[in-house]
Amino acid sequence: MPISLPTLQIDLRPGIIELGWGHPPLELLPVAAMRRATAEALTRYGAEALTYGHAAGPGRLIEWLCEYIARQEGVAPAPDELLITGGNSHTLDQILTLCTEPGDTVLVESPTYHLAVRILREHPVHLVGIPMDQDGLIVDALSETLAHLRRQGIRPRLLYTIPTHHNPTGVSLSLERRRALVELGAETGLLIVEDDVYRELSYDGPAPPSLWRLAPPGVVVRMGSFSKSLAPGLRLGWLTGGRNLVQRMAHGGLLDSGGGINHFTALVVAELCASGDFDEQVARVRTIYGVRRDALLAALREQLPPGCSWYSPGGGFFVWLTVPESVRCVDLLPLAERVGVSFLPGEHFFLDGGGEEQLRLSFSLYPPEELVSAATILGAVVRNCSRKR
Ligand SMILES: Cc1ncc(COP(=O)(O)O)c(C=O)c1O
């Protein structure tokens, strides 16, 4: 009997509207554009597309990205300040490998992307959470934590932060705090690792300037990814940062042994970007996700009982919902799944405790009608659950 092994990371359960996954839906992935770009890359490069690639990534993609970043932010990195990566999960792991030593302290927002915490915890570092509010990371709290740690002789090695369309809260760091954060980084020598995976998915106009854009050279290393704008299966992204760090990574053992990350994919994506298909794809998905976000927010306003609150995200995939104090989201989840809606309880996103009355809803996978149904079901379940207490 043939063995049927899985192909994909997730299986959506029939009968459940799965708001727990922050993935692009299959129907929005650019299959035709990838087919064209793959043929182009093979025609242009032949066997060179299939051998080991240049460690920093292929020149054509680096050049395109330098121009793209200049278009987005008004400033281009120098080509030797940019490296092609396997996406942000891979880059975070690499930065931790190269920039931390056992026993180092690493700072993160609280709450933060739960799967980044998994990567961080695979390194022998201590994690410390810094609170955030509707304007993002509270930079004064970061400053106090740094002073507190300094008194104990601890100098944290780096801060991992998602300042733009944060996962899970959807908030973006205010411009004032962005400036204060990079200033603090420059003053204290704290390396700021900026996860910019949702920059392309901004629904109310351009995203705020990146921390990388605002900081003096070497203070910020910014990780960009094609996962949300094009397709996560590409496992492709880029990094911009200080020349020293970028060159250290480009000349590290990993790339020396294996050549540039995902060389073939990088050449294909370079063709796709140069053809204009990248811009077209981003414009398309931005419109569709924006409509989905609006539909979910409107339905939440209509369907949720008093005592619930949420931030209105300017981009990304997530709505971060706070339910009435009497309701615990881990108890709510099985009840909601029984009637057809799933989500991620807030506790996943905190290092140690917190988030019991919060949950993350992702609007990326479903069209507006299903998001409205999900909000209606969720409203009823929250109402029932608060009544029982
Ligand atoms: C904040 C954040 N960082 C990184 C990732 C994963 O990025 P990549 O696919 O580039 O590894 C995600 C995916 O959900 C994310 O939400």
The ligand as a MOL file (V3000), in Angstrom:
LIG
                    3D

  0  0  0     0  0            999 V3000
M  V30 BEGIN CTAB
M  V30 COUNTS 16 16 0 0 0
M  V30 BEGIN ATOM
M  V30 1 C 6.5370 38.1130 12.9280 0
M  V30 2 C 6.8890 36.9910 12.0280 0
M  V30 3 N 8.1740 36.7500 11.7510 0
M  V30 4 C 8.5450 35.7490 10.9370 0
M  V30 5 C 7.6120 34.9120 10.3720 0
M  V30 6 C 8.0920 33.8060 9.4950 0
M  V30 7 O 8.8290 34.3950 8.4470 0
M  V30 8 P 9.5150 33.5370 7.3120 0
M  V30 9 O 8.4630 32.7790 6.5980 0
M  V30 10 O 10.2090 34.5650 6.4750 0
M  V30 11 O 10.4870 32.6260 8.0000 0
M  V30 12 C 6.2690 35.1120 10.6250 0
M  V30 13 C 5.2550 34.2100 10.0500 0
M  V30 14 O 4.1520 34.1130 10.4950 0
M  V30 15 C 5.9020 36.1830 11.4780 0
M  V30 16 O 4.6160 36.4220 11.7640 0
M  V30 END ATOM
M  V30 BEGIN BOND
M  V30 1 1 1 2
M  V30 2 1 2 3
M  V30 3 2 2 15
M  V30 4 2 3 4
M  V30 5 1 4 5
M  V30 6 1 5 6
M  V30 7 2 5 12
M  V30 8 1 6 7
M  V30 9 1 7 8
M  V30 10 2 8 9
M  V30 11 1 8 10
M  V30 12 1 8 11
M  V30 13 1 12 13
M  V30 14 1 12 15
M  V30 15 2 13 14
M  V30 16 1 15 16
M  V30 END BOND
M  V30 END CTAB
M  END
